[in-house]
Structures are given as C-alpha cells and as structure tokens.
C-alpha cells in the first residue's frame, strides 16, 4: 500500500512540474516534455493524460505525429 501512495506522490510531482514549465515557458511539444531530465517519458505521458482529462491542459496536433501541450484557459 505504501508503494502505491509513493507512486501517487511521484505522479503529482510530475504534474506540478509540467504545469510550472507550461506557465513559465508557454506551450511545449510532447517530445520536448518527454525529454525533460528527472522523469521518464512514461511518467510524462501519464501526467499529460491526467491533466488533459481534468481540463488543466489542452493537447493539439501540430503535424503528423507532433503534438503540443498548453495550459487550458487561465493559468492553473
């Protein structure tokens, strides 16, 4: 059970980090976010998925196989 709680805290930390980057630097490509040091691409993709499902971020397609992540509406 403790391991599951730690995973949730890790996920929350990645989400907060992504939101901070989007606030400070503006929209980012998914590829750029997945290349950030300190988080695996899987953690980033899961965080982006969760944030998009809650409406905190929007994902738009720029080109074939290229996506942009941006804050959805006012800064969250």
MARRO-820784 format. One record per residue (C-alpha): residue number from 1; x, y, z. Coordinates in Angstrom, 1 decimal. Layout:
// MARRO-820784
+-----+--------+--------+--------+
|   k |   east |  north |     up |
+-----+--------+--------+--------+
| NUM |      X |      Y |      Z |
...
+-----+--------+--------+--------+
//
This chain:
// MARRO-820784
+-----+--------+--------+--------+
|   k |   east |  north |     up |
+-----+--------+--------+--------+
|   1 |    0.0 |    0.0 |    0.0 |
|   2 |    2.8 |    2.4 |    0.8 |
|   3 |    4.3 |    1.9 |   -2.6 |
|   4 |    1.0 |    2.9 |   -4.2 |
|   5 |    1.0 |    6.2 |   -2.2 |
|   6 |    4.5 |    7.0 |   -3.3 |
|   7 |    3.6 |    6.5 |   -6.9 |
|   8 |    0.7 |    8.9 |   -6.5 |
|   9 |    3.1 |   11.5 |   -5.0 |
|  10 |    5.5 |   11.0 |   -7.8 |
|  11 |    2.7 |   11.5 |  -10.3 |
|  12 |    1.6 |   14.6 |   -8.6 |
|  13 |    5.2 |   16.0 |   -8.6 |
|  14 |    5.5 |   15.4 |  -12.3 |
|  15 |    2.1 |   17.1 |  -12.9 |
|  16 |    3.2 |   20.1 |  -10.9 |
|  17 |    6.5 |   20.3 |  -12.7 |
|  18 |    4.8 |   20.2 |  -16.1 |
|  19 |    2.3 |   22.9 |  -15.1 |
|  20 |    5.2 |   25.0 |  -13.9 |
|  21 |    7.0 |   24.6 |  -17.2 |
|  22 |    3.9 |   25.5 |  -19.2 |
|  23 |    3.3 |   28.5 |  -17.1 |
|  24 |    6.8 |   29.8 |  -17.4 |
|  25 |    7.7 |   28.8 |  -20.9 |
|  26 |    4.4 |   28.5 |  -22.7 |
|  27 |    3.2 |   25.7 |  -24.9 |
|  28 |    5.6 |   22.8 |  -25.4 |
|  29 |    5.8 |   19.9 |  -27.7 |
|  30 |    5.1 |   16.5 |  -26.2 |
|  31 |    8.5 |   15.4 |  -27.4 |
|  32 |   10.2 |   18.2 |  -25.5 |
|  33 |    8.3 |   17.4 |  -22.3 |
|  34 |    9.2 |   13.7 |  -22.6 |
|  35 |   12.9 |   14.6 |  -22.8 |
|  36 |   12.9 |   16.5 |  -19.5 |
|  37 |   15.5 |   15.2 |  -17.1 |
|  38 |   14.3 |   13.6 |  -13.9 |
|  39 |   11.2 |   12.0 |  -15.4 |
|  40 |   10.6 |    9.1 |  -17.7 |
|  41 |    8.6 |    9.5 |  -20.9 |
|  42 |    6.0 |    7.2 |  -19.4 |
|  43 |    5.6 |    9.4 |  -16.3 |
|  44 |    5.3 |   12.5 |  -18.5 |
|  45 |    2.7 |   10.9 |  -20.8 |
|  46 |    0.6 |    9.7 |  -17.8 |
|  47 |    0.8 |   13.2 |  -16.3 |
|  48 |   -0.2 |   14.8 |  -19.5 |
|  49 |   -3.1 |   12.3 |  -19.9 |
|  50 |   -4.3 |   13.0 |  -16.3 |
|  51 |   -4.0 |   16.8 |  -16.8 |
|  52 |   -5.9 |   16.8 |  -20.1 |
|  53 |   -8.7 |   14.7 |  -18.6 |
|  54 |   -9.1 |   17.2 |  -15.8 |
|  55 |   -9.1 |   20.1 |  -18.2 |
|  56 |   -5.9 |   21.6 |  -16.9 |
|  57 |   -4.0 |   21.3 |  -20.2 |
|  58 |   -5.0 |   21.0 |  -23.9 |
|  59 |   -3.3 |   18.9 |  -26.4 |
|  60 |   -3.2 |   20.0 |  -30.1 |
|  61 |   -1.8 |   18.3 |  -33.1 |
|  62 |    0.8 |   20.4 |  -34.9 |
|  63 |    1.7 |   17.9 |  -37.6 |
|  64 |    1.6 |   14.2 |  -38.2 |
|  65 |    3.0 |   12.6 |  -35.0 |
|  66 |    3.7 |   16.0 |  -33.4 |
|  67 |    1.6 |   17.3 |  -30.6 |
|  68 |    1.7 |   20.5 |  -28.5 |
|  69 |    0.7 |   20.7 |  -24.8 |
|  70 |   -0.6 |   24.0 |  -23.5 |
|  71 |   -2.4 |   25.3 |  -20.4 |
|  72 |   -6.1 |   25.3 |  -20.9 |
|  73 |   -7.6 |   28.6 |  -20.2 |
|  74 |   -6.3 |   30.7 |  -17.3 |
|  75 |   -3.1 |   29.6 |  -15.6 |
|  76 |   -3.9 |   26.6 |  -13.4 |
+-----+--------+--------+--------+
//
